[in-house]
Amino acid sequence: MNEAARAWGSSPWVLAPAALLLWIAVFLVARKIVLGAMRRVASRTRWAWDDVLVQSLSAPLLVAILASGLLVFGRILPLQPEWDRAFDVLFAFSIVLALVLFVDRATRGALERLAAGSPVMQGARSLVQAGVRGLIIGFGLLIFLDSIGISITPILASLGVGSLAVALALQDTLANLFAGVYMIADKPIEPGHLVKLPTGEEGHVMRVGWRSTWIRLGNNSTLVIPNSRLAGGMIINYDLSDREIAVTIPAGVHFESDLDKVERVTLEVARDVMRTAAGAVPGFEPVLLFQGFGQSAIEVLVVLRAREYPAAPRVRHEFVKLLAARYRQEGIVMPYPIRTIDMPSASPQEKPAGFTRPGTPAGERGGGGASGPVSESTGV
């Protein structure tokens, strides 16, 4: 009976299940210890991606432990060659499945962290995750087929031809898609930014999608523009890096003005506007520059500053209003344009009916005598 017990205990049909259970138990304990240590280390670091790595390893390690246990189980049993082949295929499938699960979980964790700081990624996370998951499963299937001896060269050739056909058919759509990826990654514009397009439209960005970007214009209408056109053009972003904007206001004073007085009075008004106007930057020191001698006046340029682009018209409005009133109070003249009109001389016979010489009283209309050049000026 002892010999029968020893023979039964040495049977591969007994050893194989015992080895399988022992293998799984030992590696499950090791998995728990290793993952616990990695979690403790990850919790003490500021790097966020190690948490994603630890969370991604749990399920793939379990699949790998079960697959290796089944491989040991099959090697102990005296199976036929076709059954050994089946266990090898099962092991290859399990390992590829573990890799696919690891990459999929890691990618999903990365997308969740990226979406937490990007409103665009939050709206498109499901689409991106589905596309990435499809690629991962496809690569995993190709690896599995190659590992069990099936040639994947014809499959790759077919995929290449099919991808070329799809790319040609969806050329415009793919151009907008890749332009959207570039804009999301590079972030030249984001929702809420005030932008000016190459065609002259100005508005606030509502959303940046994968195919198009929505911009709300000043008249409360929405402009939907393809990403390929937006990414290939020059865009003025008023909110990028610094929302404050310079407000330049030209003016002109009479040639005989006291320029020191003009400078003092203008800067006083500018500082008052900076302190009181809505949307102005109180700490900014205004700048005044005399630009040169224009046709009718000495040209003046005043530089103010607004908190953001929409506040610039209000700051300009307040400054022009206060400056005009202060100039009238101080006696500083802002002249009208001055022009000289030269009229050719004409004999009385050549004057048309109803001709009136500038400055001639009504009773002298139609009088004789040649007329020379006449100067006419307006302004002061």
HELIX and SHEET records of a PDB file:
HELIX    1   1 ASN A    2  GLY A    9  1                                   8    
HELIX    2   2 PRO A   12  ARG A   44  1                                  33    
HELIX    3   3 TRP A   49  ILE A   76  1                                  28    
HELIX    4   4 PRO A   81  ALA A  116  1                                  36    
HELIX    5   5 PRO A  119  SER A  147  1                                  29    
HELIX    6   6 THR A  153  ALA A  169  1                                  17    
HELIX    7   7 GLN A  171  ASP A  186  1                                  16    
HELIX    8   8 ASN A  227  ALA A  231  1                                   5    
HELIX    9   9 LEU A  259  THR A  276  1                                  18    
HELIX   10  10 TYR A  309  ALA A  311  5                                   3    
HELIX   11  11 ALA A  312  GLU A  330  1                                  19    
HELIX   12  12 PRO A  348  GLU A  350  5                                   3    
HELIX   13  13 ALA A  362  GLU A  364  5                                   3    
SHEET    1   A 5 THR A 222  PRO A 226  0                                        
SHEET    2   A 5 SER A 212  LEU A 217 -1                                        
SHEET    3   A 5 GLU A 202  VAL A 208 -1                                        
SHEET    4   A 5 LEU A 194  LYS A 196 -1                                        
SHEET    5   A 5 ILE A 236  ASN A 237 -1                                        
SHEET    1   B 3 ILE A 245  VAL A 253  0                                        
SHEET    2   B 3 ILE A 298  ALA A 306 -1                                        
SHEET    3   B 3 VAL A 287  PHE A 293 -1                                        
END                                                                             
